[in-house]
Amino acid sequence: MRRKLALLVAATTSLVLIAFLVPLGYLVQVVAADRAINAATREAEGIAPIVATVDRDVLQLALIQVAHDDRDDYPLTVFLPDGMVLGEPARRSTAVDLAASGRSLVAEAGAGREILVAVQGVDGGTAVVRSFVTGEALNQGVARAWLVLGALGLALLGLGVLVADRLARTLVKPMQALADVSHRLGAGELEARVRPAGPRELRAVGEAVNRLAGRIGELLAIEREAVADLSHRLRTPLTALRLDAEALPNPDDATRFGADVDALTRVVDDVIHEARRPVREGVRAFCDAAAVVADRLAFWSALAQEEDREVIMQLPPNPVSVRLSDMDLSAAVDALLGNVFAHTPAGTAFAVRLHVDEDSRVVLTITDDGPGFGKDLIQRGSSGKSTGLGLDIVRRTAEASGGGIRIGATPGAFTTGANVTVELGWVESADP
């Protein structure tokens, strides 16, 4: 925008300068020619009285003296009635014959001008005094004047562009600042604010953006508190479940149900913590994907054993760091494994594989030997009997790590059934 404004002012200024300087340059040329013609006319008229009053020898001496004094700027020639020519040699032109009839005039003569003054009262008729103005004399000083005008025009053009650039900067700089704050707000930096500057309209936009950012922060805070309050309300039934588990007569059952209640309590605590966490944190979260997947498999293995499900597990022996928090990755793995248990009959085998491919991308693949997906893939909020949030949670988690999700895109451990491949981005280093 700044460049376009400068170009607009440059174009406008150029048109104004052309409209002003071209006529002025032509006027300078006309004035220079008039000045030279007037000077030559004065020379011719100055010698005219001598032509009528002195003899030819004295006239010749006068012409020689004038030519010496004027350094031949305007050479003089006298055509006498008897055909004799005195002074600067010159051809008798048609204009000279016309002037001999008693009429003074100015005529074109090649690249210059002839100034012809008729002198009457000479013996034998009318004499003609001729003064010649060369083309150089007609244009004397014109080139220098044009050069000065051109330099002045360029200086004015440069000054106009400079002023336009400064004025455009007062517009562009606040707009750039407004765009930067908008990008920061879009990235989750809700504390970013605009410092209103520039014209009144831009200041009004900046103030509106600040109010919008403040309102967004308030709404998000209200939403986080609502989620935290809702999660906190779950602690009461969890406490009741823990008491019921402790009251079971079988100690093994009590221990197992107590562990499940503790795990659920930890999940609720994590949800509360996540809800209260600021929208944008400066420190990036990392976790060991192999350890998280192994932990979640250990959690679900008890239920798999009860339902007589075969579990095929392929995990790397070394830690695999990804740009995700352990809570986010745990939620995604739980959503995938929960789908296996929820949508396949008991006894259906499933396989979990975590590996790093040739492009150093971390890939998690979960397949099962069940009936597979239906015609319509699970979408958020519309998944038949379920809530429809499972695969959407997985998708958002994968995209947050720089990867994505594919359903049925690659062969797994079974020739039939569901196949979900989750790319968790590239192997990351936890060092800042």
N, C-alpha and C positions, 0 to 999 in steps of 0.2 A: 504494500500500500504506500509506503514511504517513497519508493522508487516511482510508482505511478503518479503520485502527486507532483514529484519533482519534474517528471517528464511533461505532465500537463502544464505546469507553470512555464517550463522551457518552451513548449510549443506556442503557448499564448504570448509570451514575451517576444518570441521570434517574429510572430505575425505583426505585433505592434511595432517592433523595431524596423521591420521591412517596410511597413506602411509609412513610417516616419523618415527613415534614412534614405530610401530610394528617391523620393521627391526632393529631399534636401541635397542629395548628391547631384541630381540633375540641376537644381538651382545653383549650386556652386559652379558647375560647368558653364551655365549661361552667364553668371555674373563675371566669371573669368574672361569669357569671350567678349562681353560688353566692355569690360575694362580695357582690354587690348584694343578693341575697335575705337573706343573713345580716345585712347591715347594716340592712335594713328591718325584719327581725324583732327586732333589738335595740332599734330605735326603738319598735316597737309594744309590746314587753315592758317597756320602760322606762316607758311611760306607763300601763301596766295597773294598777299598785298605786295610782296617784293616782285612777283612775276609781272604785275601791271605797272610798276614804277621804275624799274631799273633796266639797264641794258643786259644783253645776254651774258657778257663776260662777268659782270658783277653777280648775276643770278647763278652762274655756274660756280663761282667762288662761295656763294651763300649755301648752295646745295652741298658742296664739299664740306663746308664747316659744320652744317647740320648733321651730315652723315658721320663726321668725326665725333661730334659731341654725343650723338645718340648711339654710337657704336653699332650702327646698322641694325638696330632693333626693328625699326620701321623704315626701310629704304624708300627714298623719295625719288620720283621721276616726274619731269615736266614735259608735256607734249605741247609744243607751240603750234599755232595755226598753220604755219608754212611746212609742217611736217618734221621740223627739227626736234630731237629728243635730248634733253639735258638731265644730268644727274645719273641715277642708277639705270643702267640699260634695261629695258623691258619691251616686250612685244605689245604693239598697239592692238588691243582687243576690241571686240564689238562694244563692250561696255565703255571703253574710252571714246569711241565714236559717238555713243549715245550721250556721254557727258559733254562732248564738244558742242552739242546742240544747246548747251546752257543749263543742263540739269545735273546737279550733284547726286551721287548715289554710291551704294555699297554693293559689290558684286562678288560672286564666288569665283575663285581662280585656283583650280586644282585643290591642293590641301589647305589653301589659305583664303584670304579675303583681299579684294581691291577696294581702297577707299578713294573715290574719285571726286575731286572738288573742281567745279567749273569756275574759271576766272575770265570775266568779261572785261572789255576795255583795252585789250591788247591789240596792237596793230595787226590787221589782217584777219581778225575774228576772235574766237574764244580759245583760250589755253586751258589745259586740263592738268591739274596736279594730282599725281597718283602716289598713294602710300600703300605699301603692301604689308599685310599681317600674316606671318607664317602659322602653320598648324601648331607648332610648339608654343608660339606666343599666345595663340588662342586658348591653349590648355595649360598655360603656365600656372603651377600651384594646385592644379586639380587633383593630380595623383596623391600629393601629400595630404590634401584635405580629405580625400576619400579614405586614405589610410587612417587618418585621425578618427574619422567617423566610424570606420570599421572597428578600430580598437575600442572606441567608446561603446559601440553596440555590443561587442563581446564582453566588455566589463559590466555593462548593465545586465546582459544575459546571465553572466556568472553570479552577479549579485542577486538577481531574482531567483536563480536556482538555489543559492545558498540560503536565502531567507525562506524560500518554500520548504527546503529540507529541514530547517529549524522548526518551522511551524508544523510540518508533518510529524516531526519527532515528538512534539507535544501531544499529538494524537495517537501515534503508533505505540509509544512507550507505555502509556496507561493501558492500551488494548492488549499489548503483549503481557503485561503484568496480570491483567484480568484473565487471559487465556492460561497463563501458568498456574494461577490459583484454581482455575476450573479443573485443570489436569490433576493437580494435587488433591482436590476434593474427590475427583473420580477414582484416584488411587487409594482413597480411604483416609487421607490426612484431613480429618474434619476440623482440626484446629486452624487450618489455613484460612487467612483472611486477606481481603483486598484493601490496599491503602488508596482510598478514592483520590483521583487526580485527573487533570485534564479538563476538557470542557464540561459544562454542567450536565449534559446528557450522559457522558461516560461516568461522571461521579455518581449519577443516579443509578446507573447499571451496577457499579461497584458496590454501592450500599445495598442494592437488592440482592446481589450475590451473597454478601455477608449475612443478610437476614435469612436467606435461604439455607446457607450453611449452618447457621445457628439453629434453625428449625429442624434441619435434618439430624443434627446432633441430639436435640431434645427428643425427637421421635425414636431414634435408635436407643437412647438411654431408657426411655419408657419401655421399649420392646425388650431390651435386655433384662430390665428389672422384672417385667412380667414373666419372662421365661424362667428367670431365677426363682421368683416366687412360686411359680407352678412346680418347678422341680423340687423346691424346698418342701412343698406340701406333700410330696411323695415320701418324705422321711417318716411321717406318722405311720402309714401302713407298713413300711419297711420295718419299723421298730416292732410292730405287732407280729410281723412274720418271723422276726428273729426270736421273739418270745415264744411263738408257737413252735419254732424249730428246736429251741432249747427244752421245750416240754415234751418232745417225742420220747417214747419209752425206749426206742432202740438208739443206743449211743452213736452207732455208725450213721444211721439216718439223720440224727441230730447234727452230727458234725458236717455231713455232706450238705444238708439244707442250710446250715449256718454259713458254710463257705459260699454257697450260692447267694445268700442274702448279703454277705459282705461284699461280694463282687458287684452285685446290683447297687449296693450303697456307694461303692467307689465310682460306679458309672454316673450315679445321680450327682455325686460331688463334682465329678469332672464336668458335667453339664452346667452346674451352677457356676463353676470357675470359668468355663468357656463363655457363658452368657455375660459374666461381669468383666471379661477381658476387654481392654480397649480395642476398637475396631482396627487400628493400625499400630503394630508394635515394631520397634526398630530392630529387634533381634530375630533372625530367622530361625525357625524350628527345624531340627534334624532328628532322625531316629534311625535305629538299626532295623531295616525291614525284615531281615531274617529272624531276629529275636522276637519282633512283634508277631509275625505270622506263626512262629513256633508256639508262642504263648497262647494265641487264640486257638490254635489247633489243640493244644492241651486242654483248654477250657471246653471245647466242643467234643473232645474225644470220649468223655464220659457218656454223653447222650448218644454218640455214635455207637458206643459199645452196647448200650441198652437196646438200641434199635437194630442191632446186628448189621451195622454198615461197615463195609471194608473201606479203610482210609489209605490212600496211596499218597505219600508225602515225599517231595523232592525239594530240599532246601540247601542253599550253599553253606559250606562249612565255615566261611569267613563272614564277618559283619559286612552288611551292605547298607550304606548310608543314603537316605533319600531326603528330599526337602519337604518333610512332613512332620507333624508332631505325632508322637506315639498314640495319642488319643484319637486323632483323625484317622490314622491308618488302621487302628483297632476297630473303629466304627465301620470302616469300609469292609474289612475282612469279615466282621460279624454280620454285616448285611448280606454278603455273598454266601457265607456258610448258612446263615439263617434261611435264605431262599432255598438252599438245597434241602434242608430239613422240612421246610414248610411246603414245598411243591413237588416233592418226590416221595413215594411210599417207603415205609420202613424196609430195611434190607438193601436199599439202593446204594451202590458203592459210589464214592467220589474221590477225586484226585486233586491235590494242591501242589503246584509247582512254582517255585520262585527262582529266577535265574537272571543273569546279566547277558544280554545278547551281544552280537559282534559290534554293535554301535555303542556299547557301554550304557545301554538303556536297561533299567530294572523292569522286569516283566513278571507279573503275577498271573497265573492261569489256573482257573478252577473249572473242572469238568465233572459231570456226573453221568451215570448210566440210566438216567430216568427218561421220561417221555419227551423232554426238551421243551423249548419255548413254543407258545402258540403262534398264531398268525400275527397278533399284535404284541409287540414288545412292551414291557412294563414301562409306563410313563408316570411321572410324578402326579399323584392324586387320582390316578385312574388305572387301577390294576386289579379289577375284579374284587376278590374278597380281601385283598391286602390294602395297605395304605398307599402303596405306590411310591414310597420314598426310598426303598432299598437301593435300586440301581441308580437313582438320581444322586444319592449320597456318594455312591462309588464314583459316578461320573465327575461330580464336583471335586472330590478328593483327588482324582487323577489329574484333572485340569489344573488344580492348584499346584501340583508338583511339576507341571510342565509336560504332562503326558495326555493320555486319553483312554477310552474304553472301546473294545470291539466285542461284539456278541456273535458267536458262531463263525468267526473269521479265520481261525486256524484250527487244525486237528488237535485233539487232546489225547487223553489216555483211553478214551472210549470212542467207538465208531458211531454211537448214537447218543442222544441226550443233549443237555445244555452245555454250552462252552462259552465262558466269559474270560477274555484276555484284558488285563488292565496294565497299561504302561504307566509306571510311576516316575517317569522322567529319567534323567541321567544320574549316574553315581555321583554323589556330592561329597564334599569334604566339610566336616563340621567346623573347621578352623575359620575364624572370621577373616 
